[in-house]
Amino acid sequence: IILHTKDKGKSWTISKWGDFTLNDIHMLDSQKGFISADNGVILTTENGGRNWSVYDTKDITLSFNSITFRDTIGIITANKGRILYSADTGQTWSLRTITEAKRKNKLVDINSVFFVDRTQIWAAGNDGVILHSNDSGATWIPGKFKEYNYYAVMFLNSNEGFIAGENGILIHTDNGGESWRSDSLPAYKINKLLNASGSLWAIGNGGIIQKSNDNGKTWHGRSGKSIFAM
C-alpha cells in the first residue's frame, strides 16, 4: 500500500503496487524516489509515484528495512548486518557487511539509518546495536545502550539525537553518543522519528503519533490506524 498527498497531509490517495511488504520510502524530489521492501525488493519511480519499477538486486533476498540519502550517497539497511550503499544517487548499489553490527558473535538486523551531514551517519538495529560513521559509511564505530531492538534514529545536529524502538523505548544523547538517557512513549513499537515544522515526531504501531515542541523533553499525541513508513 502506498499513500500520497498533494496538500500537506489534508487528504491522501491510496494505491497498491504488487504484493510486496513495503518498509520505507525516500523521495529525492517531487518525481524521483525509492521504496525499500522485504525479500530484496527496491521500487523506484521517476514520475512522482504514478509508476513504479523493480530495481534488480540480482540474488539478494534480504529484507530492506530503511532507506535514506544525503546528496549522492544512499544507504539501505538490511538484515544480518548488511547495508546497500550507493554513491551515485541510487543508480547502482553495492552490498556491504557491517562487521561491527554484532551481538554475541552474531550479525544482527540494522533497522534504521540517518545522515547528520554527508560524512556523519548513525544507524541502529536489534539487540541494542548503535553504529556511527564519520567517513560517509566507509568505517563504523560500534556502540550499545540496553538490549532493545531499535527501529528509528534521528539527530538534530552532531551532538543531539534520538533513537527509538520496541516497547516505546526512546533514548537521547546530547554529547554525540558518548552517553544516553532513556525514556519511553506509549507505543508497542516506534518505527519513525522526524524533525519537521519545528517539532519532533514519533510514529509507531497502532497509529501512534507523538509530538514534541521542546526538543523531546515532553511528548503528546494520539493513536489511530497503523502507520509504518513516512
Disulfide bonds with the S-S distance in Angstrom:
none
